[in-house]
Amino acid sequence: MESSDFRPVVRLRCAAQNYAWGKLGSNSQVAQLAASGASDLTVNESQPYSELWMGTHPKGPSQVIAEHLSSEVSLAAWVETFQERVLGAKIQEQFKGQLPFLFKVLSIRKAQ
């Protein structure tokens, strides 16, 4: 990636987690959001969709989807390439160029 590839707002393909307590199928906001970011995702109506992860966690890393790029790029690579623009100098220094949070959307069907 080059400096000219930077955009301040990008579309993400986010990972959905399927814990038993999540809402089932398309009744889950998590499933709806995951499908909106991934045209190849087919929502399984009998499967729970409990958490949508937006971040760089190794068990569910987000992908940057940008029409001007030839292929998807991991959010971790995007942040690493554009650290100061994405994180700012203070956060870049404090967290050594890593995204310091994992944003989650929850869709809860039952308490455990």
TORMI-173045 format. One line per field, with one value per residue (C-alpha): residue number from 1; x negated, y negated, z negated. Coordinates in nm, 2 decimals. Layout:
residues N
num = [NUM/...]
px = [X/...]
py = [Y/...]
pz = [Z/...]
This chain:
residues 112
num = [1/2/3/4/5/6/7/8/9/10/11/12/13/14/15/16/17/18/19/20/21/22/23/24/25/26/27/28/29/30/31/32/33/34/35/36/37/38/39/40/41/42/43/44/45/46/47/48/49/50/51/52/53/54/55/56/57/58/59/60/61/62/63/64/65/66/67/68/69/70/71/72/73/74/75/76/77/78/79/80/81/82/83/84/85/86/87/88/89/90/91/92/93/94/95/96/97/98/99/100/101/102/103/104/105/106/107/108/109/110/111/112]
px = [0.00/-0.11/-0.04/0.22/0.42/0.52/0.89/1.02/1.33/1.32/1.57/1.49/1.57/1.60/1.60/1.91/1.88/2.13/2.17/2.48/2.64/2.67/2.99/3.06/3.01/3.14/3.31/2.97/2.84/2.49/2.59/2.74/2.44/2.20/2.39/2.40/2.02/1.97/2.16/2.05/2.20/2.51/2.69/2.77/3.11/3.04/2.70/2.66/2.48/2.38/2.09/1.96/1.60/1.44/1.07/0.75/0.80/0.63/0.94/1.16/0.96/1.15/1.06/1.06/1.26/1.18/1.27/0.94/0.74/0.69/0.77/0.89/0.63/0.63/0.72/0.40/0.20/0.40/0.33/-0.04/-0.08/0.11/0.03/0.01/0.31/0.53/0.41/0.25/-0.10/-0.01/0.18/-0.07/-0.35/-0.15/-0.03/-0.33/-0.13/0.15/0.52/0.59/0.94/1.18/1.52/1.81/2.18/2.38/2.70/2.83/3.10/3.05/2.85/2.63]
py = [0.00/-0.35/-0.68/-0.76/-0.45/-0.61/-0.70/-0.84/-0.62/-0.26/0.03/0.33/0.70/0.80/1.14/1.28/1.50/1.78/1.84/2.03/1.73/1.53/1.46/1.71/1.64/1.32/1.23/1.13/0.78/0.93/1.16/0.87/0.65/0.93/1.00/0.64/0.63/0.97/1.04/1.40/1.46/1.68/1.65/1.99/1.95/2.22/2.08/1.82/1.50/1.34/1.09/0.88/0.79/0.48/0.49/0.67/0.97/1.28/1.49/1.26/0.99/0.73/0.67/0.33/0.34/0.05/0.02/-0.16/0.14/0.45/0.68/0.68/0.58/0.68/0.40/0.47/0.41/0.09/-0.04/0.06/-0.12/-0.44/-0.44/-0.81/-0.90/-0.62/-0.63/-0.97/-1.02/-0.97/-0.65/-0.52/-0.57/-0.44/-0.12/-0.06/-0.11/0.14/0.08/0.05/0.19/0.45/0.30/0.55/0.54/0.80/0.98/1.16/1.42/1.57/1.52/1.81]
pz = [0.00/0.07/-0.09/0.18/0.08/-0.25/-0.30/-0.63/-0.62/-0.49/-0.47/-0.69/-0.66/-1.02/-1.19/-1.35/-1.66/-1.70/-2.08/-2.19/-2.36/-2.04/-1.85/-1.57/-1.20/-1.04/-1.37/-1.49/-1.42/-1.42/-1.13/-0.94/-0.99/-0.90/-0.58/-0.48/-0.48/-0.31/0.01/-0.01/-0.36/-0.37/-0.70/-0.85/-1.02/-1.28/-1.38/-1.67/-1.58/-1.90/-1.85/-1.56/-1.61/-1.46/-1.51/-1.47/-1.71/-1.57/-1.62/-1.41/-1.23/-1.02/-0.66/-0.48/-0.16/0.07/0.44/0.51/0.38/0.59/0.30/-0.07/-0.32/-0.69/-0.93/-1.11/-0.80/-0.73/-1.08/-1.06/-0.72/-0.82/-1.20/-1.26/-1.04/-1.19/-1.56/-1.61/-1.75/-2.12/-2.08/-1.82/-2.08/-2.38/-2.21/-1.98/-1.66/-1.75/-1.76/-2.13/-2.14/-2.00/-1.92/-1.95/-1.86/-2.07/-1.98/-2.29/-2.29/-2.63/-2.95/-3.05]
